[in-house]
């Protein structure tokens, strides 16, 4: 009598990306407003629906704009306990990590984070990872205004010895920051490096301008071993970012000149496009 060998159980099919997502958007400032405006205009992203907009003190014009252009969205200060978005997108600033992202992760809601500079606070990287583990979900840190983050993270696997990031912006973009105590921004006639130190120090002292420094650091050598230079250039009309890295993998050099957002010269327009790319990849069957 012949006996048949039982076939191995077929591996379960991996779920494909959903064709639609219910989104909670944190922040309706320069970045969040631009994302909301561009989202309905992009082909292939019609399945994305913003059902919640979380803002602490929305301006009256923001309230009016949302009522006209995103009438189905609830404008709230916090996500209700019974709300179950498929994705929470943070575009609000550093305080939003503790207020919105950590609680959402613990509830099992995946998150996209723009304000990577907040993670320079001691222990916050570990707290974010722990919250994601507790909720059985993931948090994705967006590259925002910088490129080559995938190459830098790959180089880390092969061996990094040195990473230097230089951020150059128009002198006016540094107004309202500690740079004003180092130099007279309005009197500059040539590029001036007003800060040189670690990525952690840069992100803590210049939270609205140095998210990129923290992103580069977290992809590479870490917040304390990544060198950062911040420059005010009175002749500059763009936000310029430079990465220089070397190690066992070879050498990496990137220079990127991004246009600032019209609504906020401290922010690169590429930050908005980074959010839109991440949202596209969340629903696309082919992601890159």
C-alpha positions as a Markdown table, in Angstrom:
| # | Residue | x | y | z |
|---|---|---|---|---|
| 1 | Unk | 0.0 | 0.0 | 0.0 |
| 2 | Unk | 1.4 | 3.3 | -1.0 |
| 3 | Unk | 1.3 | 6.2 | 1.3 |
| 4 | Unk | 1.4 | 9.7 | 0.1 |
| 5 | Unk | 3.6 | 12.4 | 1.6 |
| 6 | Unk | 1.5 | 15.2 | 2.8 |
| 7 | Unk | 2.2 | 18.4 | 1.0 |
| 8 | Unk | 3.6 | 21.3 | 3.0 |
| 9 | Unk | 1.0 | 23.9 | 3.8 |
| 10 | Unk | 0.9 | 26.7 | 1.3 |
| 11 | Unk | 2.4 | 29.9 | 2.7 |
| 12 | Unk | -0.3 | 32.5 | 3.4 |
| 13 | Unk | -0.7 | 35.1 | 0.8 |
| 14 | Unk | 0.7 | 38.4 | 1.9 |
| 15 | Unk | -1.9 | 41.2 | 1.9 |
| 16 | Unk | -1.5 | 43.7 | -0.9 |
| 17 | Unk | -1.5 | 47.4 | -0.2 |
| 18 | Unk | -5.1 | 48.7 | 0.3 |
| 19 | Unk | -6.6 | 50.7 | -2.5 |
| 20 | Unk | -8.0 | 53.2 | 0.0 |
| 21 | Unk | -6.8 | 54.6 | 3.3 |
| 22 | Unk | -8.5 | 56.7 | 6.0 |
| 23 | Unk | -6.0 | 59.2 | 7.1 |
| 24 | Unk | -5.6 | 61.3 | 10.3 |
| 25 | Unk | -3.5 | 64.3 | 9.4 |
| 26 | Unk | -1.7 | 66.0 | 12.4 |
| 27 | Unk | -1.1 | 69.7 | 11.7 |
| 28 | Unk | -2.7 | 72.2 | 9.3 |
| 29 | Unk | 0.2 | 74.7 | 9.0 |
| 30 | Unk | 2.4 | 75.2 | 5.9 |
| 31 | Unk | 3.2 | 71.5 | 5.3 |
| 32 | Unk | -0.2 | 70.0 | 6.3 |
| 33 | Unk | -2.2 | 72.6 | 4.3 |
| 34 | Unk | -0.1 | 72.0 | 1.2 |
| 35 | Unk | -0.5 | 68.2 | 1.5 |
| 36 | Unk | -4.3 | 68.6 | 1.8 |
| 37 | Unk | -4.3 | 70.9 | -1.3 |
| 38 | Unk | -2.2 | 68.6 | -3.5 |
| 39 | Unk | -3.6 | 65.2 | -2.5 |
| 40 | Unk | -6.8 | 65.3 | -4.5 |
| 41 | Unk | -4.9 | 66.5 | -7.6 |
| 42 | Unk | -2.5 | 63.6 | -7.9 |
| 43 | Unk | -3.3 | 60.6 | -10.1 |
| 44 | Unk | -3.4 | 57.3 | -8.3 |
| 45 | Unk | -4.1 | 58.8 | -4.9 |
| 46 | Unk | -7.9 | 59.2 | -5.1 |
| 47 | Unk | -8.3 | 56.3 | -2.7 |
| 48 | Unk | -6.7 | 58.3 | 0.1 |
| 49 | Unk | -9.3 | 60.1 | 2.3 |
| 50 | Unk | -8.5 | 62.5 | 5.1 |
| 51 | Unk | -11.2 | 61.9 | 7.7 |
| 52 | Unk | -9.5 | 63.7 | 10.6 |
| 53 | Unk | -7.4 | 66.9 | 10.8 |
| 54 | Unk | -5.8 | 67.4 | 14.2 |
| 55 | Unk | -4.8 | 71.0 | 15.0 |
| 56 | Unk | -4.3 | 72.6 | 18.4 |
| 57 | Unk | -5.3 | 76.1 | 17.6 |
| 58 | Unk | -6.5 | 76.3 | 13.9 |
| 59 | Unk | -6.7 | 79.8 | 12.4 |
| 60 | Unk | -10.1 | 80.9 | 11.3 |
| 61 | Unk | -9.0 | 80.9 | 7.6 |
| 62 | Unk | -7.9 | 77.3 | 8.0 |
| 63 | Unk | -11.2 | 76.3 | 9.4 |
| 64 | Unk | -13.0 | 78.0 | 6.5 |
| 65 | Unk | -10.7 | 76.4 | 4.0 |
| 66 | Unk | -11.2 | 72.9 | 5.4 |
| 67 | Unk | -15.0 | 73.4 | 5.4 |
| 68 | Unk | -14.9 | 74.3 | 1.7 |
| 69 | Unk | -12.2 | 71.8 | 0.4 |
| 70 | Unk | -12.3 | 68.9 | 2.8 |
| 71 | Unk | -15.9 | 69.0 | 4.1 |
| 72 | Unk | -15.9 | 65.3 | 5.2 |
| 73 | Unk | -13.0 | 65.8 | 7.6 |
| 74 | Unk | -13.4 | 66.3 | 11.3 |
| 75 | Unk | -11.3 | 69.2 | 12.7 |
| 76 | Unk | -10.3 | 68.2 | 16.2 |
| 77 | Unk | -7.6 | 68.8 | 18.8 |
| 78 | Unk | -7.0 | 65.1 | 19.4 |
| 79 | Unk | -8.0 | 61.8 | 17.8 |
| 80 | Unk | -11.1 | 60.3 | 19.5 |
| 81 | Unk | -10.7 | 57.0 | 21.3 |
| 82 | Unk | -13.2 | 55.3 | 18.9 |
| 83 | Unk | -11.5 | 56.6 | 15.7 |
| 84 | Unk | -9.5 | 54.0 | 13.8 |
| 85 | Unk | -7.6 | 55.6 | 10.9 |
| 86 | Unk | -5.5 | 53.4 | 8.7 |
| 87 | Unk | -2.6 | 55.8 | 8.9 |
| 88 | Unk | -1.7 | 58.9 | 11.0 |
| 89 | Unk | 0.5 | 61.4 | 9.2 |
| 90 | Unk | 2.4 | 63.9 | 11.4 |
| 91 | Unk | 3.1 | 67.3 | 9.9 |
| 92 | Unk | 2.8 | 69.5 | 13.0 |
| 93 | Unk | 6.1 | 69.9 | 14.7 |
| 94 | Unk | 8.1 | 68.3 | 17.5 |
| 95 | Unk | 5.5 | 68.4 | 20.3 |
| 96 | Unk | 3.1 | 66.3 | 18.1 |
| 97 | Unk | 5.3 | 63.3 | 18.7 |
| 98 | Unk | 4.3 | 63.0 | 22.3 |
| 99 | Unk | 0.8 | 64.4 | 21.9 |
| 100 | Unk | -0.4 | 62.4 | 18.9 |
| 101 | Unk | 2.2 | 59.9 | 17.5 |
| 102 | Unk | 3.0 | 57.9 | 20.6 |
| 103 | Unk | -0.6 | 57.4 | 21.6 |
| 104 | Unk | -1.6 | 56.4 | 18.1 |
| 105 | Unk | 1.2 | 53.8 | 17.9 |
| 106 | Unk | 0.2 | 52.2 | 21.2 |
| 107 | Unk | -3.3 | 51.9 | 19.7 |
| 108 | Unk | -1.9 | 50.0 | 16.7 |
| 109 | Unk | -2.2 | 52.9 | 14.2 |
| 110 | Unk | 0.8 | 53.1 | 11.8 |
| 111 | Unk | 2.4 | 56.5 | 11.6 |
| 112 | Unk | 4.4 | 58.7 | 9.2 |
| 113 | Unk | 6.6 | 61.3 | 10.9 |
| 114 | Unk | 7.9 | 64.5 | 9.4 |
| 115 | Unk | 9.3 | 66.1 | 12.5 |
| 116 | Unk | 12.3 | 63.8 | 12.8 |
| 117 | Unk | 14.3 | 66.4 | 14.6 |
| 118 | Unk | 12.2 | 65.8 | 17.7 |
| 119 | Unk | 14.0 | 62.5 | 18.1 |
| 120 | Unk | 17.1 | 64.3 | 19.3 |
| 121 | Unk | 15.5 | 64.4 | 22.7 |
| 122 | Unk | 17.2 | 61.7 | 24.8 |
| 123 | Unk | 15.3 | 58.4 | 24.9 |
| 124 | Unk | 12.6 | 59.4 | 22.4 |
| 125 | Unk | 13.9 | 57.1 | 19.6 |
| 126 | Unk | 13.6 | 54.2 | 22.0 |
| 127 | Unk | 10.2 | 55.3 | 23.3 |
| 128 | Unk | 8.9 | 55.6 | 19.7 |
| 129 | Unk | 10.1 | 52.1 | 18.9 |
| 130 | Unk | 8.6 | 50.7 | 22.1 |
| 131 | Unk | 5.2 | 52.3 | 21.4 |
| 132 | Unk | 5.2 | 50.7 | 17.9 |
| 133 | Unk | 6.0 | 47.3 | 19.4 |
| 134 | Unk | 3.3 | 47.7 | 22.0 |
| 135 | Unk | 0.7 | 48.4 | 19.3 |
| 136 | Unk | 2.1 | 45.8 | 16.9 |
| 137 | Unk | 2.6 | 48.4 | 14.2 |
| 138 | Unk | 5.3 | 50.6 | 12.6 |
| 139 | Unk | 6.4 | 54.2 | 12.5 |
| 140 | Unk | 8.1 | 55.5 | 9.3 |
| 141 | Unk | 10.5 | 58.4 | 9.5 |
| 142 | Unk | 10.2 | 60.5 | 6.3 |
| 143 | Unk | 13.3 | 61.9 | 4.6 |
| 144 | Unk | 11.6 | 65.2 | 4.1 |
| 145 | Unk | 13.8 | 67.8 | 2.5 |
| 146 | Unk | 16.8 | 65.5 | 1.9 |
| 147 | Unk | 17.7 | 62.7 | -0.5 |
| 148 | Unk | 20.1 | 59.7 | -0.5 |
| 149 | Unk | 18.8 | 58.5 | 2.8 |
| 150 | Unk | 18.4 | 55.0 | 1.4 |
| 151 | Unk | 22.0 | 55.0 | 0.2 |
| 152 | Unk | 23.3 | 56.3 | 3.5 |
| 153 | Unk | 21.4 | 53.7 | 5.5 |
| 154 | Unk | 22.7 | 51.0 | 3.1 |
| 155 | Unk | 26.3 | 52.3 | 3.6 |
| 156 | Unk | 25.8 | 52.0 | 7.4 |
| 157 | Unk | 25.3 | 48.3 | 6.9 |
| 158 | Unk | 28.7 | 48.1 | 5.0 |
| 159 | Unk | 30.6 | 50.4 | 7.4 |
| 160 | Unk | 30.5 | 54.2 | 7.9 |
| 161 | Unk | 33.4 | 56.1 | 9.2 |
| 162 | Unk | 32.3 | 59.8 | 8.8 |
| 163 | Unk | 29.2 | 61.7 | 7.9 |
| 164 | Unk | 29.0 | 65.5 | 7.6 |
| 165 | Unk | 25.8 | 67.4 | 6.9 |
| 166 | Unk | 25.8 | 71.1 | 5.8 |
| 167 | Unk | 22.6 | 73.0 | 5.7 |
| 168 | Unk | 22.5 | 76.4 | 3.9 |
| 169 | Unk | 19.5 | 78.6 | 3.8 |
| 170 | Unk | 18.7 | 82.3 | 3.1 |
| 171 | Unk | 19.6 | 84.5 | 6.0 |
| 172 | Unk | 16.0 | 85.4 | 6.5 |
| 173 | Unk | 15.1 | 81.7 | 7.0 |
| 174 | Unk | 17.1 | 81.7 | 10.3 |
| 175 | Unk | 15.2 | 84.6 | 11.8 |
| 176 | Unk | 13.7 | 83.7 | 15.2 |
| 177 | Unk | 16.4 | 81.2 | 15.9 |
| 178 | Unk | 19.6 | 81.3 | 18.1 |
| 179 | Unk | 21.5 | 82.2 | 14.9 |
| 180 | Unk | 20.4 | 85.8 | 15.7 |
| 181 | Unk | 22.6 | 85.8 | 18.8 |
| 182 | Unk | 25.6 | 84.7 | 16.8 |
| 183 | Unk | 25.5 | 87.1 | 13.9 |
| 184 | Unk | 23.5 | 90.0 | 12.5 |
| 185 | Unk | 21.5 | 88.2 | 9.8 |
| 186 | Unk | 20.4 | 91.4 | 8.1 |
| 187 | Unk | 23.9 | 92.7 | 7.8 |
| 188 | Unk | 25.5 | 89.6 | 6.3 |
| 189 | Unk | 27.2 | 90.1 | 2.9 |
| 190 | Unk | 28.7 | 86.6 | 2.5 |
| 191 | Unk | 27.8 | 83.0 | 3.7 |
| 192 | Unk | 28.4 | 82.6 | 7.4 |
| 193 | Unk | 28.6 | 79.3 | 9.3 |
| 194 | Unk | 26.9 | 80.1 | 12.7 |
| 195 | Unk | 26.7 | 76.6 | 14.0 |
| 196 | Unk | 29.1 | 73.6 | 14.0 |
| 197 | Unk | 28.4 | 70.6 | 16.2 |
| 198 | Unk | 26.6 | 67.3 | 16.5 |
| 199 | Unk | 23.3 | 66.5 | 14.8 |
| 200 | Unk | 21.7 | 66.2 | 18.3 |
| 201 | Unk | 22.8 | 69.7 | 19.2 |
| 202 | Unk | 21.6 | 71.1 | 15.9 |
| 203 | Unk | 18.2 | 69.5 | 16.1 |
| 204 | Unk | 17.7 | 70.7 | 19.7 |
| 205 | Unk | 18.8 | 74.2 | 19.1 |
| 206 | Unk | 17.2 | 74.7 | 15.6 |
| 207 | Unk | 14.1 | 72.4 | 15.7 |
| 208 | Unk | 12.3 | 74.2 | 12.9 |
| 209 | Unk | 15.3 | 74.2 | 10.6 |
| 210 | Unk | 17.3 | 71.0 | 11.4 |
| 211 | Unk | 15.0 | 68.1 | 10.9 |
| 212 | Unk | 17.3 | 67.1 | 8.0 |
| 213 | Unk | 20.3 | 66.9 | 10.3 |
| 214 | Unk | 18.4 | 64.4 | 12.6 |
| 215 | Unk | 17.3 | 62.4 | 9.6 |
| 216 | Unk | 20.8 | 62.1 | 8.2 |
| 217 | Unk | 22.1 | 61.1 | 11.6 |
| 218 | Unk | 19.4 | 58.4 | 12.2 |
| 219 | Unk | 20.1 | 56.9 | 8.8 |
| 220 | Unk | 23.9 | 56.9 | 9.4 |
| 221 | Unk | 26.2 | 57.3 | 12.4 |
| 222 | Unk | 23.7 | 58.5 | 15.0 |
| 223 | Unk | 22.8 | 61.8 | 16.5 |
| 224 | Unk | 26.1 | 62.3 | 18.5 |
| 225 | Unk | 28.6 | 61.1 | 15.8 |
| 226 | Unk | 27.2 | 63.0 | 12.8 |
| 227 | Unk | 28.8 | 66.4 | 12.2 |
| 228 | Unk | 26.6 | 69.3 | 11.3 |
| 229 | Unk | 27.3 | 72.8 | 9.9 |
| 230 | Unk | 24.5 | 75.4 | 9.5 |
| 231 | Unk | 25.1 | 78.3 | 7.2 |
| 232 | Unk | 23.2 | 81.6 | 6.5 |
| 233 | Unk | 23.7 | 82.9 | 3.0 |
| 234 | Unk | 22.3 | 86.3 | 2.1 |
| 235 | Unk | 22.7 | 85.6 | -1.6 |
| 236 | Unk | 20.9 | 82.3 | -1.4 |
| 237 | Unk | 17.3 | 81.9 | -2.6 |
| 238 | Unk | 17.1 | 78.1 | -2.0 |
| 239 | Unk | 17.5 | 75.6 | 0.8 |
| 240 | Unk | 20.7 | 73.8 | 0.1 |
| 241 | Unk | 21.7 | 70.5 | 1.7 |
| 242 | Unk | 25.0 | 68.7 | 1.4 |
| 243 | Unk | 25.9 | 65.2 | 2.7 |
| 244 | Unk | 29.5 | 63.9 | 2.6 |
| 245 | Unk | 30.1 | 60.4 | 3.9 |
| 246 | Unk | 32.9 | 57.8 | 3.7 |
| 247 | Unk | 33.7 | 54.4 | 5.0 |
| 248 | Unk | 34.3 | 50.8 | 4.0 |
| 249 | Unk | 31.4 | 51.1 | 1.5 |
| 250 | Unk | 33.3 | 53.9 | -0.4 |
| 251 | Unk | 32.3 | 57.6 | -0.6 |
| 252 | Unk | 29.0 | 59.4 | -0.9 |
| 253 | Unk | 28.4 | 63.0 | -1.9 |
| 254 | Unk | 25.1 | 64.7 | -2.3 |
| 255 | Unk | 24.2 | 68.3 | -3.0 |
| 256 | Unk | 20.5 | 69.2 | -3.2 |
| 257 | Unk | 19.0 | 72.7 | -3.7 |
| 258 | Unk | 15.3 | 72.8 | -2.8 |
| 259 | Unk | 12.9 | 75.6 | -3.2 |
| 260 | Unk | 11.4 | 76.8 | 0.1 |
| 261 | Unk | 7.7 | 76.6 | 0.7 |
| 262 | Unk | 6.0 | 79.9 | -0.1 |
| 263 | Unk | 4.1 | 79.8 | 3.2 |
| 264 | Unk | 7.2 | 79.1 | 5.3 |
| 265 | Unk | 10.8 | 79.8 | 4.0 |
| 266 | Unk | 12.2 | 77.6 | 6.9 |
| 267 | Unk | 10.7 | 74.5 | 5.2 |
| 268 | Unk | 11.6 | 73.0 | 1.8 |
| 269 | Unk | 8.9 | 72.2 | -0.6 |
| 270 | Unk | 10.4 | 68.8 | -1.0 |
| 271 | Unk | 9.1 | 68.0 | 2.5 |
| 272 | Unk | 5.6 | 68.1 | 1.1 |
| 273 | Unk | 6.5 | 65.9 | -1.8 |
| 274 | Unk | 8.1 | 63.4 | 0.6 |
| 275 | Unk | 4.8 | 63.1 | 2.4 |
| 276 | Unk | 2.9 | 62.6 | -0.9 |
| 277 | Unk | 5.4 | 59.9 | -2.0 |
| 278 | Unk | 5.0 | 58.0 | 1.2 |
| 279 | Unk | 1.2 | 58.1 | 0.8 |
| 280 | Unk | 1.5 | 56.9 | -2.8 |
| 281 | Unk | 3.7 | 54.0 | -1.7 |
| 282 | Unk | 1.2 | 53.1 | 1.0 |
| 283 | Unk | -1.5 | 52.3 | -1.6 |
| 284 | Unk | 0.5 | 51.5 | -4.7 |
| 285 | Unk | 1.0 | 47.8 | -5.7 |
| 286 | Unk | 4.6 | 48.8 | -6.9 |
| 287 | Unk | 6.5 | 51.1 | -4.5 |
| 288 | Unk | 9.9 | 52.8 | -5.1 |
